[in-house]
Amino acid sequence: MSAIDAERERLKLRNDNKGWKKWGPYLTERQWGTVREDYSQNGDAWNSITHDMARSKAYRWGEEGIGGISDNKQHICLAFAFWNHKDHILKERLFGLTGGESNHGEDVKEIYFYQDSTPTHSYQKMLYKYPQAAFPYEKLVKESRKRSRLEPEYELLDTGVFDKDAYFDISIEYAKADEQDLLIKITVENRGKTAAPITVLPTIWFRNTWCWGYDNYKHKPTLNGVGKSLIEVNHRLVGHFKMYAEAADELLFCDNETNFEKLYNSPNLTRYTKDGINDYIVNDKKDTINPNRIGTKASVKYEDTIPAKDKKVYRLRFTNGTPNAPFADFDTIFEKRRCEADDFYESLQKGIQDDTLKTIQRQAYAGMLWTKQWYYYNMDEWIKGDPSMPKPDQNRKHGRNSTWKHLYTANILSMPDKWEYPWFAAWDLAFHTLPLARLDPDFAKRQLSVILREYYMHPNGQIPAYEWSFSDVNPPVHAWATWKVYEIDKEMNGGIGDTVFLERIFHKLLLNFTWWVNLKDEGGNNIFGGGFLGMDNIGVFDRSADLPTGGHLEQADGTGWMAMYSLNMLRIACEIAIKNPVYQDMASKFFEHFLHIASAMNAMGDDKLNLWDEDDQFYYDMLHKPNGESELLKVRSMVGLIPLFAVEVLTPELLEKLPDFKRRVEWLLDNRPDLASLVSSWYNPGKGESRLLSILRGHRMKMIMKRMFDETEFLSDFGVRSLSKYHKEHPYKFNFHGGTIQVDYTPAEATGDMFGGNSNWRGPIWFPMNYLILDSLEKFASYYGNDYEVEFPTNSGKMMNIKLAAEGVSRRLLSLFVPDSNKKIPMYGEYEKFQKDPEFHKNHLFFEYFDGDTGKGLGANHQTGWTGLISEIIRQLYVK
């Protein structure tokens, strides 16, 4: 087997999370402050378990760590703790502010990068930057609390702790010798000008499954110390392992159990609690670790002083084998796995010549793979409480997520961000699957299928949104993602498509589509509401709550999403029907459903239904008041661009393969002229007629593109804004009960708290919306061809075809990551350390969203999930 084939051959062995994927980066980076761990009476998750409590409290539903890995059910966990001999606690977990502490919501206050990973995690690497001065915990909290929503966030670099380069670069690397034989290397490099002390603590522990009162977990697993450099690991479900630590100073043991005495002033269940190693190292308490060297949590201790500009390497091996010399072949295996990773990506990145672009794309892929997480949540047990623990408050039976008692998750899922969003978000996940499909098509397909399983999806057909509120309504993008993943997989599989996957997903999506039709079309007229729909505070009101005006909203985005959903289902049905003609009936059903939605959305002469405003040439939400009056809410936002996403092209070649569906299409076009007018056709000699199905055609398409490509409105130097810049000088004002609700253009962090946290859709650039725009433009370009031109940018006098205009948007998005003419990387804004220091700017962050004017990265800065779409954009631009 050649090195080039090695990783791809490993991927072929299994399509689940076993074998070579049995061990991976499945720990979260923040378990504290999550809904799962919240057993408070008032549902205040952020204060139920705080960062300060986390080192002393055993978790119920998962484990966290820095650079951590675990098995695929998180029974055995490995991660790292560090101490710079200045901090008042070990650096066991990444620090960040709660939703209430920061002026823009929850925010991790650390600097770290995911640098590399193969899909099977046969090789992976990350970098953590650890200050040598005391970590400024208190300063970060105090300064952040002083700032208003009109000011930027106070970041770790703002504290000055990195100004003189007095910090350690800590590289964490893994290489698998075999499926259950892991080599671990930690390289600590002193970037400072003087020698500095550090204690490195590779830590292994068991997720606590034995304290909750269930019979099947009565027997504790055990960790045993042998000499100074071996820990024996025994777990009845996972098996027997040994962790070898080269030249260790000491082995330290305690138990992964809560320090009840410290937190709650009640007796402990064990003498050696979870925080025992912290207290031994930092506070020099000799009685907090087990002298018999046995427990359920253990650390290998390395204490060194690293000379200036020098480094030290620490090596460990975790294996179910019994090597005579565990480190004899260590470097050889590591080098082999690194080379295999290079070969895997060399093949994937063929055609991309620029090394900077290759690095951006490869680190985007690394982030996608590092942010996998084992996500565990049994709603029935969470609501009822555990047998050996105090019963939860009775309000839990009727409170948050109480209508989701069926939900039982215990899967490896792609997270938006393992610190800021350490829980699956259904519509985010759909976007994650596109770059994941390039790396590991089976894993991407599994992500889409699992979220639709009966233990996730509600019996009524709703897809769970996220743990803060499973009942929130997210945009229905899963059919779109299913089709895109199918196409990517088909391309990478030599033109052979997985129609079994399509058919499996299609049936579950039918249930969800029906839920939308039954519950979100309030008037029964094919105009949809929905509420949240991922747009956060882009609108006049909180659309997830009852309207303060009474009445109801009919949403341009809700209706556009449903038109898109219909076309996605139509295209999937057509593909399945090529092999199974019965699905032509489903194709006909969604063809007609799309036409009815398109007809309703473009209702001519009925002001109460028409979401298109002739004066502004734009789509808006319609407010229906209790007195029967209706009013368009004229906010020029992404909501009005979403109808662009409802587009599909049916080629004559496809229609010829589906004769029953073709006859139905032709019958409708002949006998329903009112609906036929909604379908464009184009005759190309020698090719026949292609059919364009789209909410937007002709004049309205031109008007939407004209506004979208206007640099004084939606088009930024860095992509398409979520709100028109028109509202900077002309804020939208809605008069209500003698007061005014105002929508302003705010290009950066949210200045209001409609949704709390760092949510803001009033101006910034979001990758998922931009990617959907690009995908839609590609379909329009395939229909209209090179002869149809648009002005890009609007009012520039530059005419080009739609495909080139789409490339123009793509290059603006890419410009966020690369140095401009002033050698500044836009997403790093004013931070000179990231702009000028090669030890910072050679690594890439993937921000949640970006300032609509400057391109500065905002929100979660490891939101690799949907910003990872930059990897697809690079591919589309440079791999022809």
RAGI-V586816 format. One record per helix or strand of 3 or more residues. SS is the DSSP state (~ for helix, > for strand). FROM is the first residue (numbers start at 1). TO is the last residue. If there is no record, write none. Layout:
BEGIN
((SS FROM TO) (SS FROM TO))
END
This chain:
BEGIN
((~ 3 13) (~ 19 21) (~ 45 48) (~ 51 54) (> 66 71) (> 76 83) (> 111 117) (> 123 131) (~ 137 146) (~ 156 159) (> 167 178) (> 181 190) (> 196 206) (~ 215 217) (> 222 226) (> 230 235) (> 239 245) (> 250 254) (~ 260 264) (~ 276 282) (~ 286 288) (> 297 306) (> 311 319) (~ 330 348) (~ 355 370) (> 372 378) (~ 379 384) (~ 394 397) (> 408 414) (~ 426 439) (~ 441 450) (~ 478 492) (~ 499 519) (~ 536 538) (> 552 554) (~ 556 579) (~ 581 601) (> 621 624) (> 630 633) (~ 638 640) (~ 642 645) (> 647 650) (~ 652 657) (~ 659 671) (~ 673 676) (> 679 684) (> 688 694) (~ 698 708) (> 719 721) (~ 726 729) (> 732 736) (> 739 743) (~ 767 784) (> 789 791) (> 799 801) (~ 802 814) (~ 826 828) (~ 832 836) (~ 838 841) (~ 864 867) (~ 870 878))
END
